[in-house]
Amino acid sequence: MQADRNAMRPHMSRPRTWFALLVGLAGVASALALPFAPVVAETTTLTWPASGRPPVSSTVLTVPYRPQELTVALPCPVLRAATDRPAAVTVLSTGDGGLTVTGGRTGVLLRAGDRTEELPVPAAPADCRISIEAGPSGISVLQADGRVTYLADQPLPEMFELRTDLDPTRALGLSVTALIGGPFGTTPTTAKTVLVGVQLLCAATALALLLRGRVRPRLRWTRLWWIDAAVITILCGWAVIGPLAVDDGWATTIARTVAATGDPGNYYRWWNAAEVPFAFSQELLAPLTRISLAPLWLRVPSTLLAVATWFTLSRGVLGAALPRHAGRLRLLAALCLLVTWLPFNLGTRPESYVALGVTAALALAWRTRGPAGLGLLALVVALTIPISPTGLLVAAPILVFADRLRAAARASSRLQSATLLALVGSIGAVALSVIFADQTWDALVTATEWHNTFGPSLPWYEEPTRYRYLLQADQQGSMAKRLPILVTIALLPIAAATALLRRDRTGASALRLAAVVVVMLALFAAGPSKWSYHFGAGAGVFAAFLTVTTVLLMQRVRAAGGLQAAVGVVGSGLLAAAAALAFAGPDAWWLPVLYEVPWASSSIRPAGVPLDNPLLWAALLAAGAAALAVVARTRLPVLLAAGPAVLTLVTFGTVVVLLLGSFTTAPLRRSAGSLAMVNLHRLASTRVCGLADDVELLPDGEVLAPAESTDESTGFAAGAGYFPGAPPPDPPGTGTSASLWGSRTPDPTSTGTITTEWFTLPSLAPNSGVALSVSGRTSDGSALSLEFGRTDGSTVAVLGSSTPVDRPAADELPTQPLWRSIGVDAVDVPAGADRVRLRAVDGRTDEQGWLAFTGPRLRSTIPLTAFLAANGPVLISWPQAFLFPCVHNIAAVAGGLAQTPRTVIESPRPWFTDDRNPAIGGTFAGLDQFAMLNEIPSRIIGHPDLDWGTVRVVDTRFERDSYARSTTRTTVWGVGATARRRRRDGQRRAAPRRGSRTHRWRIRRWRWRRHAPPS
């Protein structure tokens, strides 16, 4: 310790001190220059139509929705062709909310925003044209006669499509050029790369100078190695069987995009804004996605971080807090870490990185005695802050141990103090290298503005929202997530009261840790979002506090008096309430279709035992105390004082057993679609495509023709009887709705039955079946079945019937009923059947007491993996993007443009369509404007009742991405050159005053372009 404390003193002569000071200052200065250093900015130029191609309508997904500049050339012959039409025709449209030019007998009209302008088209000259230019200052129209019209109050048009209703031959000469750029598509210049190298070299040199003379601790092998082995085994097993984290798919897709294109954008929302300054975890994950996209492989980092956190906690934190007991208490520490880590920190979310950083910061802050510890602490802080907003939690141990850190920073002179500050600052400035190595100040400002605009961005005083989420009856409030947080909060006053009753080292350590926990909980409020799963960032600190507090309570038991007994009684009551409240939460997890765990939507009651009842815990504690008093003749104060420690251990053991047990038995209860089986198959290299291996599509085939024209019906109407606001898949009498029946009437109490006519059934292949569409309910008194028969002369002999599995949408509203496809497989059809008919009963008399269905049709079966391989690019919704490792052809997003997907995989209901929601900057928002998303029925093999998700095919009237794009690279400064502070209201600078120099220059430029040949 003495050598560490004096590292800066005897080993540094005055010249060496000046050298160290220069190294530190150079490291800080180079880091501060990084946000503003020059970068190579990339700008995309989109040209439609592509060279040598005629103007054909095309999809265009720009991100953000408005380009930086937009230029449109409208040749007069094209406009004249439009005015020859008897009805209005669209000459050009960039989509809803964009720019539209229409022509007809009444002339040519330009619509932009809320403005409509007439565009006069002269009869001569024949080769004239009208030019439209849109930029930050508004929209300007250069008429064919040279006059300029300003629409200064209009924003840049949105661009989701480039559509024309004119024949390509008559639209020749029509062209659009868009300039798309932003602050995120940058790469470092040589100068910036040199700055990064200088900063990292200075930081490494500073750390080496501070560590010189440090006494390194020896690693000792102990008999308790089996506890380490058990913890590592459980963590590795949890990587195989554990649940999906909320944003696994989101983080994985960002990392994939970074690896494939270098674009660090958010991919799904926020206009594809980069995650700057909190993108470090995705950058670390990106290289792994180049190797494999298997879920188990992508869980390796969080598993390694868990192991590192365990050793940091057990050797670093507990070694400083309880140096005489740390080894003997390792089993207790393991239990506490498993309770706090397992529910939160598996997967690709950043909390596992932050948890290790905060735990390491706590260990270093506690153990630091000299400059070396300060340097290591600065490095930990520098690598934790860029991970996530929760990285701010590293400040908690620094604030609580500020007195120790000030003592460690003392130096013998002002020069040495300045040198130490510079060296530590140089190491801490590594955070700026991590954040701005590939990004700029403009990127940070713009990303922050867009994130705040779209949200969630809640102020600090809405921190109670996080605890409201924790107590919800869904995956955010599962029993395993509730328990460590609620027990920690309940133990805070107990630990403080117990430690203050008799001060010693254990009590002081408990008070220190309690203070760190309180500060950490307060720092959570600084985060812009308030989700409960952020608590995982403090897993190591929570585990340390719970371990030391339990030890403290057990130590006080031996000499417990009346005051300690009172604390024990109050503490037992608080913990009994916390335990009951925790077990009142469900065993619910993200995307529950991936698991078959018990109590997924109810309180935890194994074998009917009401663990959600606080009286149960109080009764168990009282019974145990009474038995111990009789058998061991223990004093009553001792028994009362032992209550909190006993309850803590019992509840923690219970939740670990329930958690591991439920996920171990889940794949045994149902293996199809199980995430655990996906990982096990990957380990065995048998099936490597994740969830796609367990899903098959059921596309429609030929509609069966009726063999006769009569049916037996009471209460059902042909071609009607369905909800007016929910029409069938095709208009009645056409397509799949060629035959249609329904029982809906204004009177909900009406009932009915129907036996339809026979339909001709061809021979079925093994991978085929019979399907129909249905709306309404087929349960609780209503039913629908398929009856099969074989012709025997003029009659049909009934061979048997089959009831298809029906799966109504969980979020279906009575006022918005949905049509769904159901059916039976060929294996369920009796052998020799050549006829099929439908039998239905409407026996319900409530508001949903009606049933509508179509006639039968054939269907086939296709493996989802094969379908996706042939129908890319694929857009996978963020909840599921972690589960399809064989889908390598995802829709690319880069350079301000997104590919138009052919297939969309949606999550189970309720659908999370953030990628198509313009209110939150969805990257693929244009899909809802120009495309229909047609569902292909699908199912998990062997479990058609499960809502695993939805496969939709993008049906667009246009060509996909039929345009040319080029990239221009320009060296610019990191501030003021690429900022795009764009808001949804389209605020812009005012247009130039008429007659001003800028106004005259623009007129000359536009007139020159008028005579330029059309692109």
Secondary structure as UniProt FT lines:
FT   HELIX           2..5
FT   TURN            6..11
FT   HELIX           14..33
FT   HELIX           34..36
FT   STRAND          39..48
FT   TURN            51..52
FT   STRAND          58..59
FT   STRAND          61..62
FT   STRAND          69..75
FT   HELIX           76..83
FT   STRAND          89..93
FT   TURN            96..97
FT   STRAND          99..104
FT   TURN            105..106
FT   STRAND          107..112
FT   TURN            113..114
FT   STRAND          115..118
FT   TURN            126..127
FT   STRAND          129..135
FT   TURN            136..137
FT   STRAND          138..142
FT   TURN            144..145
FT   STRAND          148..151
FT   TURN            152..153
FT   STRAND          161..163
FT   TURN            168..170
FT   TURN            172..173
FT   STRAND          175..188
FT   HELIX           190..211
FT   TURN            212..213
FT   TURN            223..224
FT   HELIX           225..241
FT   TURN            246..247
FT   HELIX           248..261
FT   HELIX           270..272
FT   TURN            276..277
FT   HELIX           280..291
FT   HELIX           295..298
FT   HELIX           300..311
FT   HELIX           312..317
FT   HELIX           318..321
FT   TURN            323..329
FT   HELIX           330..341
FT   TURN            342..344
FT   HELIX           351..367
FT   HELIX           371..384
FT   TURN            385..387
FT   HELIX           389..394
FT   HELIX           395..400
FT   HELIX           402..408
FT   HELIX           414..428
FT   HELIX           430..436
FT   HELIX           441..454
FT   HELIX           460..462
FT   HELIX           464..470
FT   HELIX           475..477
FT   HELIX           479..501
FT   HELIX           505..523
FT   HELIX           524..526
FT   HELIX           532..538
FT   HELIX           539..557
FT   TURN            558..559
FT   HELIX           562..583
FT   HELIX           592..594
FT   TURN            598..601
FT   HELIX           606..608
FT   TURN            611..612
FT   HELIX           614..632
FT   HELIX           636..669
FT   TURN            672..673
FT   HELIX           675..684
FT   HELIX           690..694
FT   STRAND          695..697
FT   STRAND          700..703
FT   STRAND          712..714
FT   STRAND          717..718
FT   TURN            724..725
FT   TURN            732..733
FT   HELIX           735..737
FT   STRAND          740..742
FT   TURN            748..749
FT   STRAND          752..755
FT   STRAND          759..760
FT   TURN            766..767
FT   STRAND          768..776
FT   TURN            780..781
FT   STRAND          783..792
FT   TURN            793..794
FT   STRAND          795..802
FT   TURN            810..811
FT   TURN            814..815
FT   STRAND          820..825
FT   HELIX           826..828
FT   TURN            831..832
FT   STRAND          835..842
FT   TURN            847..848
FT   STRAND          851..854
FT   STRAND          857..860
FT   STRAND          862..863
FT   HELIX           864..870
FT   STRAND          874..876
FT   TURN            878..882
FT   TURN            885..886
FT   STRAND          893..894
FT   TURN            895..896
FT   STRAND          897..898
FT   STRAND          903..906
FT   HELIX           914..916
FT   HELIX           918..920
FT   TURN            923..926
FT   HELIX           927..930
FT   STRAND          931..936
FT   STRAND          938..940
FT   TURN            941..942
FT   TURN            944..945
FT   STRAND          950..956
FT   STRAND          964..972
FT   TURN            984..985
FT   TURN            994..995
FT   HELIX           997..1011
//
